[in-house]
Each structure stands twice: as C-alpha cells, then as structure tokens.
C-alpha cells in the first residue's frame, strides 16, 4: 500500500473525474458529494453514486456551522459529543457520516460536502 497526499483541488465536481494519480498502480478518480440543508446529529448516509467502486483512497470535506464558520471533515473535536467524521460505509452505495450531539442550536451544521478519491 502506498500513501497519497490529499489532492489540492480548486473546483471538484459532482461528476466522476480521473485524478491524474494512481494508488498501487491503479488510476484514481475523484467525485464531490453534497448534503444540502440542516444536518441532524447521529448517523446519516450520503449516496455516492459510484459504479464499480473498489477502494476508497481518501475522503475529506467540510460543513457550514450556524455561527458562520466552517468546520473540516474529519474533525475529531474535543470529545465524543462534538465529533464530526466519515465513520464507515453505510448501506450499499452510501458513505456514512457521524455528527456528535453537541452540533445543535447555535452550532448546528448544514451543507456538508465530501471529496472522495477512489479506485475502480
């Protein structure tokens, strides 16, 4: 297995795109996933719509916070209540996001986006 740095992308799109990189000799693709609107605490799944997915190489992203700031994903927070992470695959065809119980009222999250780099 080889380590890859996160791709610096100015404008990732929701359309699958070749990344120009390889992972263990296999070409990687990138795709932007978005979840618009307010996000509840707990677990929820975002459909990735990727056909032929073999391995996820990297996932990173962010979310809007109600106080006007942005928070990166993954975000370990200071404890289990303010965690924000991509925990695992949800059901087939989905990526699961975990939102800690502290992300409510004045720091409620919305408009989550994830960039997924993967092989086919």
N, C-alpha and C positions, 0 to 999 in steps of 0.2 A: 504494500500500500504506500502511496506517496502523499505527501502533504501539499496542499494547494492554498495559497493566499486567497482571500476574498477578492473577487473581480471588482475593479473600480468601474462602475457604470454610471454614465450621466443620465441616460434615459432608458431604463429597462422597459420592456413592453409586455403586454399580456399574451403576445404571440410568441410561440416557441422559437428560439434563435440559437444557432450554433455559437458557442462562446469563443471559439478560436483556441481553446485549450484542450488538453487531454488529461485523463485520470487513469493511471495504469495502462496507458497506451490506447484508451478508448476516448473518442471525441465526447466533450460535454456540451450540454445545452443549458440555456437559462430561460426562465419564464417568471413574470411578475404575477403574483396572486394578490387579490384585494378583497377586503371585507369592509364594505361601507356602512356607515351609521354607528350608533352606540353599541358597545360590546358589554355583555353581562359577565359577571365573574363565573368561575368554574371552567369547564372544558367545552370547547366548541370546535367543529370541523370546518375547514375550508376546502372545497373541491379543487383539485389541481388540474384535472382535465388532460393529463399527460398520458398518451398511449405508449406502450412499450417501455415504461419506466423500469430500469434495472436497479440503479443505485442512486441515492441522493448523496451528493458530494458536499453541499453546503446549503444552509438556509440562514438568511439574515433579513432584517427588516426594521419596522418601526410602527409606532402608533401615535395618534394625536391624543393629548391629555386635555381635559376640560379647562385646566388653568392656563391654557395657551401654549404649553410646552410640548415637546415631542420626547418620546422615550424609545430607546433602541430595543430590538428583539434579537437575540435573547437578552433579558435583563434579570439578573439574579436578585436584585432588590436587597433589602437588609434583613429579611426574614421570610418565612413561608407565606405570610399574608400579602406581601407586595411583589410576589414573583410574577414574571411575565415571560413565558417560554414556549418554544415549539417542543412539545413533550415527546411526541411519537406520531406514528401514523394513526389516524382514526380508523374509520371503516374503509374498505377498499375505495381507492380513488380520492382520498382526503388526507389533509395534513391536520393534526390536532394541535390546538393552541390552548395553553393553560393560563388563566388570568386569576391572580390571587384576590382574596376577599377585600383587601384594602383599596382596590381601584373602584371606589364608588363616590358619589356626590361630587365634590369639588375636584376630584382627580379621576373622574370616570374616563374610560378610554373609548376612542372611536376611530374609525377609518384605519384599520390595520392593513399594512402591506408587507408582503414577503417576497424576496427574490430567491428562487430555488435554482440551484445548479445540479444537474443530474446527468446520468448516462442512460443509454438505451441499449 
